[in-house]
Amino acid sequence: MDSLKALDPERPIREADIVTLHADIARRLLAEANGQGMVMKTHQQLAQDLGSVREVISRYLREWERMGWVRSFRGTIELIDRPALTSYGGGEA
């Protein structure tokens, strides 16, 4: 997703953008996780990396936490179910 387009207040949000953001979050978490499955970033940092806002990232991560895919701590996101995130991100587990 082009971050400049994502931040343009005149550009309407499309459903495809939202679906892409879900996959982008999953792929980013998988790419940045260390050997223990920990991503050392805040929701704000992740949002900036993806051209989004913290509130949106936090909403998705809360849902994934309820599903048992991740666990969020202050400044850290733990990946619990890598195969689910991989599948969601468009890859293969």
DONUFI-917965 format. One line per field, with one value per atom (N, C-alpha, C): residue number from 1; residue in one letter; atom name; y, x, z. Coordinates in nm, 3 decimals, always signed. Layout:
BEGIN
nr: NUM	...
rest: a	...
atom: CA	...
py: Y	...
px: X	...
pz: Z	...
//
This chain:
BEGIN
nr: 1	1	1	2	2	2	3	3	3	4	4	4	5	5	5	6	6	6	7	7	7	8	8	8	9	9	9	10	10	10	11	11	11	12	12	12	13	13	13	14	14	14	15	15	15	16	16	16	17	17	17	18	18	18	19	19	19	20	20	20	21	21	21	22	22	22	23	23	23	24	24	24	25	25	25	26	26	26	27	27	27	28	28	28	29	29	29	30	30	30	31	31	31	32	32	32	33	33	33	34	34	34	35	35	35	36	36	36	37	37	37	38	38	38	39	39	39	40	40	40	41	41	41	42	42	42	43	43	43	44	44	44	45	45	45	46	46	46	47	47	47	48	48	48	49	49	49	50	50	50	51	51	51	52	52	52	53	53	53	54	54	54	55	55	55	56	56	56	57	57	57	58	58	58	59	59	59	60	60	60	61	61	61	62	62	62	63	63	63	64	64	64	65	65	65	66	66	66	67	67	67	68	68	68	69	69	69	70	70	70	71	71	71	72	72	72	73	73	73	74	74	74	75	75	75	76	76	76	77	77	77	78	78	78	79	79	79	80	80	80	81	81	81	82	82	82	83	83	83	84	84	84	85	85	85	86	86	86	87	87	87	88	88	88	89	89	89	90	90	90	91	91	91	92	92	92	93	93	93
rest: m	m	m	d	d	d	s	s	s	l	l	l	k	k	k	a	a	a	l	l	l	d	d	d	p	p	p	e	e	e	r	r	r	p	p	p	i	i	i	r	r	r	e	e	e	a	a	a	d	d	d	i	i	i	v	v	v	t	t	t	l	l	l	h	h	h	a	a	a	d	d	d	i	i	i	a	a	a	r	r	r	r	r	r	l	l	l	l	l	l	a	a	a	e	e	e	a	a	a	n	n	n	g	g	g	q	q	q	g	g	g	m	m	m	v	v	v	m	m	m	k	k	k	t	t	t	h	h	h	q	q	q	q	q	q	l	l	l	a	a	a	q	q	q	d	d	d	l	l	l	g	g	g	s	s	s	v	v	v	r	r	r	e	e	e	v	v	v	i	i	i	s	s	s	r	r	r	y	y	y	l	l	l	r	r	r	e	e	e	w	w	w	e	e	e	r	r	r	m	m	m	g	g	g	w	w	w	v	v	v	r	r	r	s	s	s	f	f	f	r	r	r	g	g	g	t	t	t	i	i	i	e	e	e	l	l	l	i	i	i	d	d	d	r	r	r	p	p	p	a	a	a	l	l	l	t	t	t	s	s	s	y	y	y	g	g	g	g	g	g	g	g	g	e	e	e	a	a	a
atom: N	CA	C	N	CA	C	N	CA	C	N	CA	C	N	CA	C	N	CA	C	N	CA	C	N	CA	C	N	CA	C	N	CA	C	N	CA	C	N	CA	C	N	CA	C	N	CA	C	N	CA	C	N	CA	C	N	CA	C	N	CA	C	N	CA	C	N	CA	C	N	CA	C	N	CA	C	N	CA	C	N	CA	C	N	CA	C	N	CA	C	N	CA	C	N	CA	C	N	CA	C	N	CA	C	N	CA	C	N	CA	C	N	CA	C	N	CA	C	N	CA	C	N	CA	C	N	CA	C	N	CA	C	N	CA	C	N	CA	C	N	CA	C	N	CA	C	N	CA	C	N	CA	C	N	CA	C	N	CA	C	N	CA	C	N	CA	C	N	CA	C	N	CA	C	N	CA	C	N	CA	C	N	CA	C	N	CA	C	N	CA	C	N	CA	C	N	CA	C	N	CA	C	N	CA	C	N	CA	C	N	CA	C	N	CA	C	N	CA	C	N	CA	C	N	CA	C	N	CA	C	N	CA	C	N	CA	C	N	CA	C	N	CA	C	N	CA	C	N	CA	C	N	CA	C	N	CA	C	N	CA	C	N	CA	C	N	CA	C	N	CA	C	N	CA	C	N	CA	C	N	CA	C	N	CA	C	N	CA	C	N	CA	C	N	CA	C	N	CA	C	N	CA	C	N	CA	C	N	CA	C	N	CA	C	N	CA	C	N	CA	C	N	CA	C
py: -0.117	+0.000	+0.123	+0.215	+0.337	+0.425	+0.454	+0.526	+0.667	+0.731	+0.864	+0.857	+0.757	+0.740	+0.709	+0.625	+0.584	+0.703	+0.803	+0.917	+1.035	+1.024	+1.132	+1.137	+1.244	+1.251	+1.263	+1.300	+1.313	+1.180	+1.082	+0.952	+0.864	+0.814	+0.728	+0.594	+0.538	+0.409	+0.302	+0.208	+0.099	-0.027	-0.118	-0.246	-0.319	-0.308	-0.374	-0.322	-0.194	-0.137	-0.202	-0.226	-0.285	-0.429	-0.505	-0.643	-0.647	-0.559	-0.553	-0.518	-0.428	-0.390	-0.509	-0.589	-0.708	-0.797	-0.824	-0.909	-0.844	-0.712	-0.640	-0.650	-0.637	-0.648	-0.788	-0.889	-1.027	-1.051	-1.008	-1.027	-0.952	-0.830	-0.749	-0.814	-0.862	-0.928	-1.050	-1.131	-1.252	-1.216	-1.113	-1.072	-1.017	-0.950	-0.882	-0.962	-1.077	-1.158	-1.217	-1.215	-1.279	-1.429	-1.501	-1.646	-1.696	-1.612	-1.649	-1.603	-1.551	-1.506	-1.371	-1.289	-1.158	-1.048	-0.952	-0.832	-0.717	-0.655	-0.548	-0.412	-0.390	-0.264	-0.230	-0.101	-0.056	-0.059	-0.051	-0.044	+0.081	+0.189	+0.314	+0.295	+0.229	+0.205	+0.118	+0.017	-0.071	+0.007	+0.093	+0.176	+0.267	+0.330	+0.417	+0.339	+0.220	+0.136	+0.103	+0.087	+0.042	+0.155	+0.278	+0.391	+0.394	+0.352	+0.348	+0.431	+0.408	+0.476	+0.372	+0.410	+0.317	+0.253	+0.331	+0.279	+0.162	+0.173	+0.067	-0.058	-0.041	-0.154	-0.221	-0.143	-0.198	-0.277	-0.230	-0.301	-0.439	-0.447	-0.576	-0.667	-0.613	-0.695	-0.746	-0.665	-0.711	-0.828	-0.819	-0.928	-1.054	-1.039	-1.154	-1.212	-1.126	-1.175	-1.262	-1.217	-1.297	-1.431	-1.433	-1.556	-1.646	-1.596	-1.675	-1.672	-1.575	-1.565	-1.488	-1.384	-1.298	-1.264	-1.210	-1.151	-1.019	-0.914	-0.781	-0.741	-0.688	-0.630	-0.491	-0.415	-0.280	-0.288	-0.241	-0.238	-0.371	-0.473	-0.606	-0.677	-0.749	-0.832	-0.973	-1.068	-1.207	-1.284	-1.355	-1.437	-1.573	-1.610	-1.737	-1.841	-1.801	-1.894	-1.847	-1.879	-1.838	-1.894	-2.022	-2.072	-1.992	-1.950	-1.871	-1.736	-1.672	-1.543	-1.559	-1.665	-1.691	-1.708	-1.786	-1.809	-1.679	-1.601	-1.474	-1.374	-1.383	-1.291	-1.329	-1.437	-1.477	-1.576	-1.627	-1.723	-1.863	-1.951	-2.089	-2.116	-2.188	-2.220	-2.325
px: +0.085	+0.000	+0.089	+0.063	+0.140	+0.102	+0.201	+0.172	+0.118	+0.160	+0.108	-0.040	-0.078	-0.220	-0.301	-0.245	-0.318	-0.346	-0.259	-0.275	-0.348	-0.385	-0.455	-0.600	-0.639	-0.776	-0.882	-0.844	-0.938	-0.962	-0.879	-0.891	-0.987	-1.091	-1.185	-1.120	-1.161	-1.110	-1.190	-1.119	-1.184	-1.173	-1.267	-1.263	-1.133	-1.083	-0.958	-0.842	-0.844	-0.738	-0.738	-0.857	-0.869	-0.820	-0.861	-0.816	-0.665	-0.611	-0.468	-0.397	-0.451	-0.388	-0.381	-0.486	-0.484	-0.366	-0.354	-0.246	-0.111	-0.103	+0.023	+0.068	-0.027	+0.007	+0.061	-0.008	+0.036	+0.175	+0.197	+0.329	+0.438	+0.408	+0.508	+0.545	+0.445	+0.471	+0.559	+0.527	+0.606	+0.749	+0.765	+0.898	+0.985	+0.922	+0.999	+1.013	+0.948	+0.955	+1.095	+1.142	+1.271	+1.250	+1.354	+1.347	+1.247	+1.212	+1.113	+0.972	+0.957	+0.825	+0.783	+0.881	+0.852	+0.886	+0.795	+0.817	+0.830	+0.946	+0.974	+0.936	+0.806	+0.754	+0.625	+0.599	+0.470	+0.368	+0.242	+0.136	+0.158	+0.203	+0.229	+0.340	+0.448	+0.558	+0.512	+0.436	+0.384	+0.292	+0.208	+0.119	+0.199	+0.302	+0.385	+0.452	+0.501	+0.564	+0.468	+0.341	+0.241	+0.156	+0.183	+0.106	-0.036	-0.053	-0.185	-0.182	-0.280	-0.284	-0.291	-0.245	-0.236	-0.370	-0.476	-0.608	-0.651	-0.622	-0.659	-0.575	-0.445	-0.356	-0.398	-0.424	-0.464	-0.593	-0.687	-0.815	-0.790	-0.708	-0.678	-0.604	-0.507	-0.430	-0.516	-0.610	-0.703	-0.787	-0.835	-0.914	-0.828	-0.706	-0.617	-0.580	-0.576	-0.548	-0.665	-0.787	-0.906	-0.906	-0.850	-0.846	-0.728	-0.641	-0.527	-0.408	-0.403	-0.292	-0.174	-0.200	-0.094	-0.126	-0.026	-0.043	+0.032	-0.032	+0.029	+0.070	+0.190	+0.242	+0.291	+0.328	+0.378	+0.507	+0.501	+0.619	+0.658	+0.575	+0.608	+0.481	+0.492	+0.383	+0.438	+0.375	+0.419	+0.332	+0.397	+0.324	+0.299	+0.173	+0.134	+0.104	+0.034	-0.007	+0.049	+0.176	+0.241	+0.170	+0.127	+0.058	-0.068	-0.144	-0.264	-0.226	-0.125	-0.080	-0.024	+0.049	+0.107	-0.005	-0.104	-0.217	-0.292	-0.313	-0.384	-0.307	-0.174	-0.089	-0.070	-0.135	-0.128	-0.017	+0.049	+0.156	+0.111	+0.207	+0.179	+0.243	+0.173	+0.225	+0.332
pz: +0.000	+0.000	+0.000	-0.089	-0.096	+0.023	+0.110	+0.234	+0.208	+0.099	+0.070	+0.033	-0.044	-0.078	+0.047	+0.135	+0.254	+0.345	+0.344	+0.434	+0.370	+0.242	+0.173	+0.219	+0.291	+0.344	+0.235	+0.114	+0.004	-0.067	-0.040	-0.108	-0.030	-0.096	-0.026	+0.011	+0.123	+0.166	+0.093	+0.032	-0.038	+0.044	+0.026	+0.097	+0.068	-0.055	-0.092	-0.009	+0.027	+0.111	+0.249	+0.304	+0.437	+0.435	+0.335	+0.324	+0.307	+0.226	+0.206	+0.336	+0.415	+0.540	+0.635	+0.645	+0.729	+0.691	+0.561	+0.512	+0.535	+0.515	+0.537	+0.683	+0.775	+0.918	+0.947	+0.900	+0.924	+0.867	+0.742	+0.680	+0.755	+0.798	+0.870	+1.002	+1.075	+1.203	+1.182	+1.083	+1.056	+1.016	+0.937	+0.890	+1.002	+1.098	+1.202	+1.331	+1.339	+1.461	+1.478	+1.602	+1.631	+1.647	+1.685	+1.698	+1.800	+1.896	+1.998	+1.960	+1.838	+1.794	+1.851	+1.887	+1.945	+1.845	+1.832	+1.751	+1.849	+1.851	+1.946	+1.888	+1.877	+1.824	+1.896	+1.905	+1.956	+1.843	+1.879	+1.777	+1.691	+1.752	+1.680	+1.576	+1.615	+1.520	+1.404	+1.434	+1.330	+1.236	+1.292	+1.210	+1.118	+1.170	+1.087	+0.975	+1.005	+0.904	+0.790	+0.823	+0.726	+0.669	+0.707	+0.656	+0.708	+0.834	+0.896	+1.024	+1.109	+1.239	+1.350	+1.467	+1.580	+1.613	+1.611	+1.648	+1.559	+1.431	+1.337	+1.363	+1.379	+1.406	+1.537	+1.639	+1.769	+1.759	+1.679	+1.661	+1.601	+1.497	+1.436	+1.533	+1.604	+1.697	+1.812	+1.859	+1.964	+1.914	+1.790	+1.733	+1.721	+1.674	+1.659	+1.796	+1.896	+2.031	+2.080	+2.054	+2.090	+2.017	+1.897	+1.818	+1.857	+1.944	+1.990	+1.896	+1.806	+1.710	+1.765	+1.845	+1.899	+2.044	+2.110	+2.243	+2.242	+2.290	+2.290	+2.430	+2.439	+2.563	+2.529	+2.626	+2.601	+2.520	+2.395	+2.309	+2.247	+2.265	+2.214	+2.169	+2.058	+2.010	+1.997	+2.064	+2.059	+1.960	+1.868	+1.772	+1.834	+1.848	+1.910	+1.802	+1.696	+1.591	+1.457	+1.432	+1.306	+1.183	+1.183	+1.063	+1.028	+1.128	+1.101	+1.040	+1.095	+1.042	+0.900	+0.879	+0.746	+0.644	+0.678	+0.590	+0.564	+0.668	+0.658	+0.574	+0.583	+0.508	+0.363	+0.321	+0.182	+0.152	+0.256	+0.233	+0.267	+0.277	+0.314	+0.448	+0.534	+0.668	+0.661
//
